[in-house]
Each structure stands twice: as C-alpha cells, then as structure tokens.
Amino acid sequence: MVHQKLTFKQQMDGFPWAQLMVVSLVRFSEPIAFSSLFPYVYFMVKDFKIAPNDAQVSKYSGYLSSSFALCQVISAYHWGRFSETHGRKITLTCGLIGTSISLLILGFSHNFYQALVARSLMGLLNGNVGVIRTIIGEIATERKHQALAFSTMPLLFQFGAVIGPMIGGFLVFRDGTMNEVPSWFPRCAKKIIKSYPYALPNVVVCIFLMFGLINAILFLEETHPVFKNKRDYGLDLGDSIKKSIFGIQPKRRPWQKYIHGNSEDSHHRDEEINANEVQVHSEDERSPLLDHSNESEAESVQSIDPILTRRQSVSLIRTYSLHEPTDAVHTDIVTASDGCKESSIFHHVFHTKVFYPISVNFIMALHLIVYNEFLPVFLAYDLAVDPENPKKLASKFPWKISGGIGYEPEQTGTLLSTTGIFGCFVVIFIFPVVDRNFDCLTIFRTLVKLYPIMYIMVPYVIFLQGERVPSWCTVTYLYIITGIKTFCGALTSPQIMLLIHNSSPLSCRSVINGATISISASARFIGPLAWGYIMSWSQEHDVAWVSWWSLSLFCMVALYQSYKIAPIDDIEEEDNQQDGENTNGSRSEASGVRMSHRSSLSSLSNQSRTK
C-alpha cells in the first residue's frame, strides 16, 4: 500500500497537545537522571579504587550499568502488570519517587558497592518507560498522530541528553581537575562536595524529578480504561490551580456528574436523564438494529465494513465509550498452534508478528547503551604514548590501538550536550517532514545502515592526537560520529516503537510494552556487562577496535531482522481480511456481535449528545 502523504495541517488536526505536554514534562526528568552519569562514571569508579588498573575501569563501569538493566529486566514486566491493575498515573508517581531515592544513595556513596546498590534500586523502582509508551498509545489513537506522538520519546531523551551530561560534567568537582568549586558556594556546601564530589549532580537531578512528580499529580489524566473515570483529587487540585491562578476554565471531569450540587443543577440533570430515556425508548421502537431475525438489516450493517477499517472502528469506540474495560471483543480461551493460550503474553511476544519488532528493538537497545556508556569511558582513557619516544603514539594504524584521548568530564559533557541539541532539532524539524513522506520501515531500514560506519570510525580518533594534527580535527571527528548516532537514533526510535505498538493486540498492549521494556533491559544488562570485559581485554591487548567493530556486526543483524517486519499498512490489511473471513464463516454470529456493538455505540452517542 502506498504511504499516504499528508500536509502538516492535516497531520496536526485534532492532535492531543495538552496531555502529551503533561506526559512530556513527566518523562523529561528521567533521561536527565539516566544520562547525567555518563561523563563521570569512569572517574567515580576510579576514585572508588575497586579496579586493579586503569584498563579494568571499564569492566566495573559495565557492572554499574548492567545492575541497573538487570533489575529493569526483573521489574519492568511487573510494573506493566501493576499499571494494568492500579492505573498508569500511580505507577508513574511511584517510579519518580523510586528514582529520586536511588539517585541520592548514588550521590552519597562511599564505595563501589553502595553505588551498585543504588543503581540496582534505580532499575527496580522505576518502570515508567513502558507505562509512558502505553499512555501515549492511549492518548494518540489516530494513525496520523501516532508517529509524531511517539517521537516525543526520543525528543525528550535528546533534551535529557542535553541537560543531563551538562549536570554530570560541570557539577562534579574532583581534586586535581580543571573544575573548582565556585567561591560563592556556602562553606557547608563546599564541605559536603569535598567529601562527596558526585552528590551535587544527583541532588540537582532529584529537583527535576520532583518537578515532574508534582506535574504528574496535578495535571496528568489517567488513561487506563477502567480507572480513567474514577475521581482524582490531584487532578481536582490541578483544575483549581488552572482556574484560580492561570484563568483557564478546566473541562468537566467524568466523576463531577455524580457530585451533588444545588437544586437547579439537580433538576437539570433530571431533565437530561428523562431526555435520555425518551430518546433511547423511541430509538428502540423505530430502529431494527437489535432485530436479529431481519437478515436484510444485518446485511446493511455489514455493508459498513468497506468504509471503516478495524483501527478506525476502534478509534470510534474509544471516542464515545465512557467505560472501556478492553478494546478487544472477549472470546473463549483458545490454544494457539505453539501450544500456548492465545491470550498469554508468551504467545504474543514470541509467536506473533510483534516478535520481529521486539527483537530488533533488543539489538538496538544493546548497541546504543554500549555506545552511550562506553564512549565517555573510551575517551577518558589516558593517551598511550611510545615509551621510547613520548612524542609518538603507542598505537599503530590500523590494527594496534590502545588508550584513549584523556578527555575530562566537562569535555565529554559538552560533547554529549551539544549533540543532544542537534537531536532536538532533528526530532522537531526533520522528523515530521520525513514521517509525512516515507513509511516508518523505509526510514528505519535506511538509517540503520549508518550505524556500522559510525562504530568503525570510533577507535581511529586516537590517530588524530599527533602533534602535527590540529586539535580541532579531533573535535570535528567526534562531532561527526556522535552527530550520526544522534540523527539515526532520533529518527529510528519512534519508528520501532510505533511498529511494536501497532503490531501488539489491543487487549494486552500495556503488558507487551512492559515485556518489551524487560527485553530491552536485558539487552542493556548484557551489553555493558559483555562489552565491559571486551573493552578491558581489547585495551590490555592493544586492539581497542575490536569492541567497536563488534557493535557493527550487531547492527547488521538488526538490519537483517528489519526486513522480516510487516509494514503497518499490511498489518491493518491482514486484520481486515481476517475479520472478513470470520464474517463469511459465521454470518449470524458476526452479525450479532456487530448488532450489539452498533447498539452500544448508538446508546453511548445518545448519552454524549445529552451532556
């Protein structure tokens, strides 16, 4: 199917800006917490004196990252279940509080093992990434809005990638470095910083997290179909703030119709209820929609099929439904061909069309976390020089590569922050144009091909450290590499999320998102753990290129897997064909289901008109 090209105005028509902005402010603080560690993790591990030599520092840095990811593997699926049982909003608030606690423990750690516990708690107490994906999918129900809505995830990560490394790079004041504690700092603050040089960036990040927490409590609407109509006292307080301080008239909440007001309001509600009853009664008398014996009317209902796709029908149901326990029709429990129940998460993740997007997401998560964690570590290694001639490099082109380029935390923080700004530009200005003109699989497959080139280039920055090479060449070279990575990540991340979202069954989409986060977290556990050993080994044997070239191979596997993913339009066509086959096979049963749905939509639309 040809990708439909929309104008920007058409794509933005009806876009859910308000709630996406609230979700964005909640999500914004977490990438800051995640990326603020990168500039100083090498120096933190080195100061803990746990590594026997500098070459082993990357291995212990990998332990810190892997412990976080391993705990995410354990907890992400359960946080997804928790959000299904108790709601999305309470899950997000618990995650923000848990992250704040773990950051404070990390900042005030005395040794490596305390830092390890802090990073583990950060993974256990936060499952917000999968929950936010589900919220975005429940907010943006129209296909034309979904890609742009899901692009807020990498956009917010890019914003976090701007601020986080700046906080981690410029607020760490270690002895013997270029960073000195400003003279205007209070004496007590200077004393704390001297004892805990890594505490200040974590305290600042906690302030961002508290801002996100307050925003979530006051302004975030529950999107879970079961809980979204229950009274939310935090949202009531937020509505009062909007009205009294900002002069914004809040919309009427679902639970407010049950609150008793004055006699005039009660009389008005009674008139509404009577009008509802009359309208429904008259419709029952005149409308044959519930008459299953009339075959011609059933045919007329079935004639709707070519007009509305399944996804459009679901959007219509979501628009008018006041109580939506699930978007899918309940059916009897059936055993699939793989021996699992069709409703089981194992069947959906490993034996349906969602498997390939999840597997590609696993590989992408693995090599991207390795890059994010170990590029600062690689750059922080001291420059290896020839012992006999200190003016020459110990590395020999092309196979003998050892050491790094001696970057300080503030230099790495500047590099990551400025490329994060470029990523924001890509998501805001380039992504909408690309998304309107190309389908998501084409975008993904094209850009994944650039990752192997980038990883092959990384270790050869060593050879730009000679005396005859200007220093700006190193800066330009690093900005080209990180720019390619940022460009590709900003455009491919929303595409793979959208593919997973649209390939998932509606009835268990939140659970699949939680399982996806667990699987991605397992990649973030395996990646740093394995590459920590690989990088340490390659540094000891003067073959630093091995760790980076191996990432190129993983990118090629992701590219191969992407050609097994079905385009979104093909998924919709397949679903529609299956619906058509089911209709032809059991006309009377399908007619009954459609009749009941039509009746339900009719009555619900009547309710909405009387409000």
N, C-alpha and C positions, 0 to 999 in steps of 0.2 A: 504494500500500500504506500502511495506517495505521501510524504510528510506534508501536512497542511501548513502553509505559510500564513502567519497572522501578522497584522500590524501591531505595533506596540500598544496602541489604544485598545484594540480588540483583546489583546492578551491581558491587559490590566483591568478590563471591565469586570467589576464585582470582586476584585482581589481583596482578600481578608487582611487588610493592613493592620487594623487595630490590635488584634490578638497576636498576630505574628510579631509585632513590635514588642509586645509584652514578653512573649516567649524568647525573643532575641535578647532582651535585657537579662533574662534568667540564664540563658545559655552563654552570654558574653563573658561572664566571670570565670567559667570553668576552663576555657582554653588558656586564660591568663595563668591559672593555677598550674595547668599542665606544662606550659612552655617556659614558665619562669625558672624552672630547674635547670634547663639545658646549659646556659652559659657557665654555671658554677659547679655542676655536678663533678667534673673532673677534679677541681680544686678541693671540694668538700671531701671526696674520697681520699685524696692525697693527704689532707690535713688530719684525717682520722688515723693515718698511719697503719692501715689494715693491709695494704698491698706491699709485698716484699720488695718490689722495684717498680719504677715508673711504667714499664711495659705492661704490668699486671693491673694497672689502674682501670683500664677499660673493662677488664673482666668483672671487677667489683662494681663498676658503674652499671654494667649489664645486670647485675644482681638486683640493684635498686629498681631498675625499670621492670625487670621480669617479675619481681614480687608484686608490684602493682598490677601487672597484667594477669598474673596467675589468680590473684584474688578477684579480679574482674570476671575471669572465666567462671569462678565458683558462684559469684553473686549476681551477675547480670541477668541470668535467666530468672532467678528468684525475685529480683526487683521487677522484672516484667510481669511475673505472676502477682506480685504484691500490687502493682498498679491496676491489674485486672480486678483484683479483689477489693481494694480500698480506694482506688481512684488515682488519676495522674498527678493531681496537684499535691497531695500529701506525700507522694513518692518524690517529687522534685524538691520539696522543702526538706525532707529527711536527707536527701543527697547533698544539698548545700550545707547543712549543718555538719554532716559527717566529714565533708571535705575540709571545712574550716578547722575542725578539731585535729585532723591528721596533719594539716599544714603547720599548726602551732607546735605540735610534737616534733615535726621535722626540723623546724627552725631552731628549736631549743635542744636539739640532740647533742649529747656529749660524745657519742661514739657511733660507729657504723651500725651496730645492731639496733640502737634506738631509731636511727634513720630508716632501717629496714622495716621495723615495726610500723613506723609512720606511713611509709609508702604502701605497706600491706593494708593498713586501715583505710587508706585513700581508695584502694580498689574495692574493699569490702563494703564500705559505707556509701557508695555512690553508683547508681545505675541510671543516671539521668540521660545519657546519650540515647539509649534505646527508647526511653519514655518520650523524649522530645521528638524523636522521629515519628512515633505514633501520634503525638499531638499534632504535629504538622500535617500528617496524612488525614487526621480527623477535622482539621481546620480547612485545608485546601482540598475540597472534594472534586473540583472540576479539573479535567485533564490539562487545560491550557494554563492553569495556575500552579500545577504541581511541581514542574521543573524549577520554576522561579522560587517557589516556596521552599523546596528542598535545597536550593542554592544558598539559602540563608545559613545553613550549617557550615559549609566551607567559608562563607563570608565572615561569619563570626569567629571561626578558627583563625582566619587571616588577621582580623582585628586583634584577637588574643595573641597571635604571633608577632604583632607589632608592640603591644604593651608589655606582654609577659617577659620577653628577653630583655627589654629595657629595664624592667624592675629587677630582674635577676642579675643583669650585668652591671648596673650602675649603683645598686643599693647594697652590694657586697663590699665591705671594707676590710680587706685582709692586710696583715702586716707584710711589708716588703713589696707592695704593689703600687701601681700609679694612683689607685683610688685612696683618698684620705677622707676621714670623717670631717664634714664641714664644721667650721669653728662655731657656727650659730646653733649647733645641736646642744641641747641641755646636757649638763655634766652626767646626770644619771643615765641618759640615753647613750652617751659615749661609753660609759662603763659597761652597759649591757652589750653594746655592739662589740666591744673588745673581747668580752667573754663568749658571745655567741655571734660571730660575724655573719651567719646565714639566717639570723632571726628576722631582721628588718624586712627583707623582701617578702617573707611569708606572712608577716603581720599586715603589710600593705595589701597583699592579695586577699587576705581574710576580710579586709574592709570592702573590697569589691564584691566578695561573696555575700556579705551581709546586705549590701545594697540590692543584689539580686534576690535575696531571700525576702526582704521587705516588699519589693516589687511583686514577687510571686504571690505573697499572702494577700496583698491589697487589690491587685488588678488582673491576676490570671484566672480565667474562667475554666472550670472543669469541663473536659471534653469527653470523658467516659460516658457512653450512652446510658448507663444505669444511674450514675451519680450526678449527672450534669443538672438535674432539676432539683436536687436537694439543696437546702438552704446553706449558704456560705457566709458566715459572719465576717470573715476577712474581706470578701467582695462587697458586702454591705458597707463596711467602713470605707473601703476604697471609693465606692459610689458617693458617699457623703463628702469625702475629700474632693472628688471631682466637682461636685455641685457647689460646695461652700467656698473652696479656695480658687478653683480654676473656672467656675461658672459654666461647667459642662453639664448638660442635662443627661444623666445616665439612662440607659434603656431599662425597660421593665424586666425584672428577673422572673423566671418561671415560678419561684416559690412565693412571690409577692401577691399572687392572685388568691392565695389561701389566707393571707393576713387580714383580720377583721378590721374594717375601717369605720367611717361614720355611716349613718343610716342611708344617706344619699348614695354612697358607693355600694352599699349592700343592695339597695333597690335596683341600681344599675346592673349589678351582677345578676340579680334575679331575672331581669328582663333579658339579659344575654342568654341565660340558661334556657328560659322559655323559648326564645327565638331559635336556639339550637334544636330543642326538642321538636318544634313545629317543622323546622327545615328538614331534619332527619326523617320525621314521620312522613312528610309529603314526598320525600325522595323515595322512601320505601314503597309508597303506594304507586308512584309513577314509573320508577326505574326497574327494569327487568334484570339488573346486574346480578342479583342474588338468585335468579331463577335458573337452576342448573338444568332443568328439563328442556329449555329452549336452546336448541343446537345452533340456530342461526345467530342468536345473540352471542353465543360462545365464539362462533367464527368471527363476529365483528370485533370482539375483544382481542382475539388472536391476531387480527389484522394490524394491531399496533406494532407487532414485532419488527417489521422492516423500518419503522420510523425511529424507535428508540433503541439504542444499544443497551447491553446489560449495565455498563458503567453509568450511562445516563440515567437509567432507571433507578439505580442505587442512589445517585445524587438527588433525584426527585424525592425518593423515600426519605432520605436524610433531611431534605429541606422542610418537609411537612410533618415529620414524625416528632411527637412530644415525648414518647417513651420508646427507646430503641435498644432492647437488650442485646440484639445482634443484627447484623446486616444480612445474614445468610438465612435461608429457609432451613428449619430444623428437619433433619431426615433421620431415619433409623441408622444405628451404628452398623457400618459395613466394613468388612475386612478387605483391604486392598490386595493387589497382586503380590506385593512384597511381604505379605503375612502380617502387616501392622494394621491397626484400625485406621480408617481414613481420617478420623478426627485427631489422631496422635501427632504430636509435634515431630517425632522421629520420621514419620512417613512424609510429612510436608517438607521438612528440611532436606532430606537425603534422597527422596524418590519422586520428586515432582520438579516442575520447571524452575522452581526457585533455587534449586541446588547450584546451578552454574553461576548465577549472580553472587550467591553467598561464597562459593569457592573462589571466585575472582576477587571478591572483597577481602577474603582471608589473605590472599597473596599480596594485594595492595597494602593492606594494613601492616603486613610483615616488613616489606622493604621500606615503607615510608617511616615506620617507627625506628628502624635501624638507621636510616639517614638522619632523622631528627635527633636521635640520641648520640650518634657516634661521629657525626661531622664535627660538632664542637670538641669532642674528645680528640679526634684526629688532629684538628687544628691546634689544640692546646699542647700537644707533644712538643718537646724541645727540638729545635733544628739539629739534625745529626750532621756533624762535620767530620772530615777526614782527620784522624788523629795525627798523621804525619804532616798534613798541611791544612790548618784550620780555615784557610780561605777557600777551600774546596769542599763541596758537598760529599757526604759519605755515600749518597745514592748515586747509582749509575743507570742512565737511560738504556733500555726501557724496563728492565726486569728487577734491578736492585733498588728498592725504595724502602726507606726506614725513617722513623721520626715524624715530626710534624713541622709546623712553621712558627711555633711559640706564641700563639695568639692568647691575649689576656681576656678575662670575662667580658669587659666592656667592649672590646673589639668584636668578639663573637656576638654579643648582644646587639651591637649596631648593625652588623651584617644581617642577622635574622629579622630585626625590626624593620629595616628599610625594605627588604624583600617582602615582608608582610604587608607593607603599604602597597607595593606593586600588586600583591594578591588581591587586596581590596579593590583596587582599580579594575582588575580583570573580572572579578565577580560582578561589580556594579555596572560596568560599561561594555565589556566584551561578551560576557556570558549571555545576556538577554538577546543580543544580535545573533550569536551562534545558535542558541536554542530555537530561535524562530525560523532559522533557515536549514537546520540539519536535525536529523533524528538522533536520539541520545546514543545509540550503539555506534553510529558512524563517528560521532565526536570521541567516544571512549576509545575505539579501536585505533583511531588516528593518533591520538595523543599518547597512548601507552607506548607507542614505538619510540618516543623521545627519551623515555626513562633509561634504557640501556646505554644510550650515547652519553647521557649525563653521568652515570655511575662510572663509566670507563674513564671519563675525564678527571674525576675527583683526585686520585692519588698523584697525578702528574703536576699538581700545583707546587710540589716540592722543588721541581726544576726551575721555577721562577724566582728562587731565593738566592740565585747567584749575584755576585757583586755587580756584574755588568747589566743586569736586568733591572729596570726601574721598578720602584715599589708599587706604582700604580698598576702595573701589569698583574700583580697578584690580586689586587682589589677587583680589577675588571674581570679577571678569570673567575674568581669566586662569585661575583655577582651574576655572571652568565650562567654558572651552574645552578645556583640557588634560584635564579630567575626562571630557568627552565622547569625546575621542580615545582616552584610555586605556580607557574602558569598551568602546568599539566594537572596539578592537584586541585586547583580552583575550578577547573572545567570538568574533570572526571569524577570527582567525589559526588556531586549531586546526581550525576547520571547513574552511577551504580546504586545509589540509594533509591532513586526512582525506579530502577529496574527491579530491585528487591521488593519494593513496596507494591508495585503493580503485579508482580508475579505471585504475591502471597494471597492465600484465601482470606476473604474478608472476616470470617468467623474467628480466626486466630492470628490476626495481623500483629497485634501487640506482642503476643508470645513469640512469634517468629522474629520480630525486631529484637526482643530480648535475647533469643537464641543467637541471632546474628551478632549482637554485641559480644556474647560469650565466645563465639567462634573467632571473632576479630581479636578479642582479648587474648585468646590462646595464641594467636599469631604474634601479638605484642609481647607475650611471655616467651615464646620460642625464639623469636628474632633476636632480642637483646641478649638472651642467655647464650644462644649459639654464637652470635657474632662477637660477643664479648670474648669468648675463647678464640674465635678465628682471628680477631684483630690482635689479641695479645700474642698469639702464635706467629702471625704474619709480621708483627713488629720485632719479635725476637729473632726471626729468620730473615729479616730484611726483604720481605716480599709483601709490603703493605697493599699492593694492588690486588692481592687475592681476595681480601674481604669485600672490596668494592666490585670487582668483576663478577663475583658470585651473585651479587644482587641483580646484575644484568640478566643472568640466566633465569632468575625468578620472574623478572618482568616479561621475558619471552614466554614463560609458561602462562602467565596471566593473559597475554595477547592470544595465545592458542585457545585458552578456555573461553575467551570472549566471543569467539566465532561459533560457539555452541549455545549462546544465549539467544532466545527468540525475541525479536523486536516487540515492543509494547502493542503495536497495532495488530501484529499476528496473534498475540495472546488474546486480545479482545475478539478477533475473528474466530479463534478456536473456541472460546467460551460461548459465543453466539451460535456457532454451529452445533455445539453440544446441547445448548438449550433447544435448538430447533429439532435435533434428533429425539430429545426427550419428549418434545411436544408431539411429534408424529407417532412415537411409540405408544404413548398412553394419553390420548387426546382428552378423555374425560377427566382424568386425574389432574393433568396440567391445567385444564380449563377451570377446575375447581380452585386450584391454587391461585390462578390469575384473577378469578372472580373475587376471592377473598381479599387479595391484595388490592384490587380495584376498589372494592367496598371500603377497605381500610383507608385508602388514600382519599376516597371521596368524603368519608366522615371526618377525617382529620383536616382536610382542606376546609370543610364547613366550619370546624372549630376555629381554624386560623382566621377565617373571614369575620367571625363574630367578635374577635379580640379587639 
